[in-house]
Amino acid sequence: EAFDRADRLNPSLVFWADVRPTKDGTLVAFRERDLTYTTDGKGWIGYTPDSEVEKLDAGFKFKDENGNHPFRGKG
């Protein structure tokens, strides 16, 4: 969602993404090592298998300017 939104705002926008490996070695765009910062999970992404990463709610803790959670429950 974040990449699509950035593209809609400005297609020539340059941005970076932190990429981290899961326990299984799959590279994923994920800012923090600790899952508790943004998801409904716990622990470090590097110790979490792909099957568990896929179940996480990546927008769980994101709040908009009104304090709402517009991405919660969307995977």
Summary of the structure (lengths in Angstrom):
residues: 75
radius of gyration: 13.3
end to end distance: 10.2
largest distance: 37.4
contacts: 161
relative contact order: 0.16
helix: 24%
strand: 11%
